[in-house]
Amino acid sequence: TSETDAEGRFDPQHGVATPLVGRAEELELLMQYWQLAQARKGQAVLLSGEPGIGKSRLIAALLERLDATPHTRLRYFCSPYHVNSALHPVINQLKRSAGLRREDSTDAMLDKLETLSRQAVSDIAEVCPLLAELLSIDSSGRYAPLQLTAQARKARTLSALIQLLEGLATRQPVMVLFEDAHWIDPTTSEWLDMLIDKLQVLPVFLIVTFRPEFQPRWTLSLHVAALSLNRLGRDQGAAILDRVAGGKSLPLEVRNQILAKTEGIPLFIEELTKTVLESSLLVDEGDHYVLSGPLPSLAIPSTLQDSLMARLDRLSPAKEVAQIGACIGRVFHHRLLVAVTGSDSATLEGALQQLEKSELVYRRGIAPEATYTFKHALVQDTAYQSMLKSRKQQMHAGIASTLESQFPEIGEAEPETLAHHYWPGGAGCRLLAEGRTASPQTIGQSRGDCPLKQGT
């Protein structure tokens, strides 16, 4: 009936229950930190691991354990497209918490923002104008204009955000999940510094996830711990394989190849097993699979990208929709997809259903208000890299033009999003020429090829 409040791809609304294997010790350790936080001894865990190793799945298991425990849950997601967008994860979290919708009037959005603020602070007149400005909501009809320098405005906004969290923590313990910190923007990093400094006296448990190449700036201490996820052992990998295969045994030769090539990475095990099951290599005999013929030496892809590509190749024309979605981003909206593709509703709906059924993409809400999320950043990357450069340019240009003409509020609030699409679309300097505020680094950030220099 409406868009759900599911935030992560493992939320119950998605109906996806991937098994948690080989992480019992890590899960118990996180539970111990949570118990300390409940006793007003705030804790932070820096959770690192390579892509596909199971960071998000471990967090999902923790949240399942806490379902019956009263607490407030705050989730923040960083994006590779917004590494130069100040407080992007915080803005999105505030919108979700306040229940802001695109069709809301300005007064309705301010009412919702005030309702959210009253849960945490007594003086909403001090906090709400700052939050409204952060969310690009015009509050001039309700609050006096902020007469502050840029630096003072930033400092007071960060302080207000911390004040909100502290207020929530006085009501009940708070679980703060901050995912993909390797894509964090500098201002959000400052906010996180402030939060970690105050943790020790708050009933707050903060988990920050990131990939190994990210160097966290937070010093390990009594209330800040590091936890690294390693690859799974062979028996643990076999348990995941068996679950994906629905308990049906695979030929030993196929089983051994899958386990050898996936090297203990859970996502790789899942995807490679699905690739083999969807191929013509096996025949279902009821309670087990048999080979349909001799196993070719290169029949099982040796890399995760090859495996994902093989699955996408078998989903034509859904593959093209996945590619267009990948150009838009990790999360893409139904309305924007329709506007960009120009496809008739039946064709597009069929392709999206294929992607959902394959579990490469997850849906939230009902069309035309639905949003879609790639199962993992690696799935999006694979779909994107499979496109010809000329096709990418064409799609990015079309997306940018559509955003400007049909979604002007995005262009106003996020000029860097337009820049991201205009640059590979062949019009990278357009925003600067028009006097927009996007930085040169933002324009070329995901391609790494922008010739403009800072200050140009």
HELIX and SHEET records of a PDB file:
HELIX    1   1 PRO A   12  HIS A   14  5                                   3    
HELIX    2   2 ALA A   24  GLN A   38  1                                  15    
HELIX    3   3 LYS A   55  ARG A   65  1                                  11    
HELIX    4   4 HIS A   88  ALA A   98  1                                  11    
HELIX    5   5 THR A  106  ARG A  118  1                                  13    
HELIX    6   6 ILE A  124  LEU A  134  1                                  11    
HELIX    7   7 ALA A  150  ARG A  171  1                                  22    
HELIX    8   8 ALA A  181  TRP A  183  5                                   3    
HELIX    9   9 PRO A  186  LYS A  198  1                                  13    
HELIX   10  10 LEU A  199  VAL A  201  5                                   3    
HELIX   11  11 ARG A  234  VAL A  244  1                                  11    
HELIX   12  12 LEU A  252  THR A  262  1                                  11    
HELIX   13  13 PRO A  266  GLU A  278  1                                  13    
HELIX   14  14 LEU A  304  ASP A  313  1                                  10    
HELIX   15  15 ALA A  318  ILE A  328  1                                  11    
HELIX   16  16 HIS A  334  THR A  341  1                                   8    
HELIX   17  17 SER A  345  LYS A  357  1                                  13    
HELIX   18  18 ALA A  377  GLN A  385  1                                   9    
HELIX   19  19 LYS A  389  GLN A  406  1                                  18    
HELIX   20  20 PRO A  408  ALA A  413  1                                   6    
HELIX   21  21 PRO A  415  TYR A  422  1                                   8    
HELIX   22  22 TRP A  423  ALA A  427  3                                   5    
HELIX   23  23 ARG A  430  ALA A  433  1                                   4    
HELIX   24  24 PRO A  440  ILE A  443  1                                   4    
SHEET    1   A 5 THR A  72  PHE A  77  0                                        
SHEET    2   A 5 VAL A 174  GLU A 179  1                                        
SHEET    3   A 5 VAL A 204  PHE A 210  1                                        
SHEET    4   A 5 GLN A  43  SER A  48  1                                        
SHEET    5   A 5 VAL A 224  SER A 228  1                                        
SHEET    1   B 2 LEU A 282  ASP A 284  0                                        
SHEET    2   B 2 TYR A 289  LEU A 291 -1                                        
SHEET    1   C 3 VAL A 331  HIS A 333  0                                        
SHEET    2   C 3 THR A 371  PHE A 374 -1                                        
SHEET    3   C 3 VAL A 361  ARG A 364 -1                                        
END                                                                             
